[in-house]
Amino acid sequence: MKKIVSLLLALVMALGLFTAAVAEGNAQVFWYTFSDVYLSSVRTSLDAALTEKGITFVDQDANATQATQTDQINTAIASGTNLLVVNICETGADGIAQNVVDSAKTAGIPLIFFNRSVSQDVVKSYDKCVFVGTNYEEAGIMQGQMIGNYLLANYDAYDLNKDGVISYVMFKGDEANQEAIARTKYGVEDANKILEAAGKPALKFYDDSNTKQYLVDQNGTWSRQVALDYMQTILAQYSEANNNMVELVIANNDEMAIGAVTALQAAGYNSGDKTIPVFGVDATEDAKALIAAGQMAGTIKQDAEGMADAIATISANMIAGTDMFAGLNANYVVTDGWKVAIPYAVYTGE
């Protein structure tokens, strides 16, 4: 009888310890907005990856409002959590990210920033902090190279007004976002390098009066609707009939690229014999479908599954108190102990 009681007590204690271990493995995941299509794919993959590793979690939507997200983070810290995973709303403003780091550091809670860039100095100010994202210049460089090579393959066909120059529009997702800044810069510069090396002139922004040479989503949400509205306005003035048609569309993400395609289709393009090349970034399912249909030229794959895998692996390591980079996929690039970069890839459907 005593042996049975002892066994039962041991079982209860074991169950109690097991329960405590699971309860300690909890995380709060803060998303800049649930409405972002690419991030929705990351969220689906991350939810599955955290669950697989036995980590309980809560997803929180800031609806693209930094004040909301800051309140959410402060509440999580005050109520107790083992890990903060933050897709920060405001990028390009170190003070906001630094406040998050300082709060986490004071509470002794490990912190992962992801996807939306945070500076090295901010991340390295806390030894239990890391950034998971990309080397964001790569997307613009790869997109620019893809565009240059694509145009050279059939240059005269894309030069609709036969003036020898390709006229383009650039849709920028967010004025202050480092990814958007780099994609806007290199998407054009690296296309021009290829064109000029082949003896072709540089791309020409369609509107001479626009000194910035891009159109930005003023809400910073990289919106399909914003690009559609812009493109409809453009097509009312810049057309084949007026001999000044926009001959190329470059977008910082697939949603803006898709908005441009929709406007072009309403004007009789990209659904029949005549197609304006449209390029994006992310390789979302909708974009891949348009590429397969010949209605969009290409995109740059931003690996949602890879990002989720890296975050979940680091999360498990941080909660366990082990080396945060242990077990990471060898394809991910760890830089100076503060950043994990997930590689991009060209996607043209081939």
Secondary structure by P-SEA (a helix, b strand, c coil): caaaaaaaaaaaaaaaaaaaaaaabbbbbbbcccccaaaaaaaaaaaaaaaaacccbbbbbccccaaaaaaaaaaaaaaccccccccccccccaaaaaaaaaaaaaacbbbbbcccccccccccccccbbbbccaaaaaaaaaaaaaaaaaaaccccccccccccccbbbbbcccccaaaaaaaaaacaaaaaaaaaacccccccccccccccccccccccccaaaaaaaaaaaaacccccccccccbbbbccaaaaaaaaaaaaaacccccccccccccccccaaaaaaaaacccccbbbccaaaaaaaaaaaaaaaaaccccccccccccccccccbbbbbbbbbccc
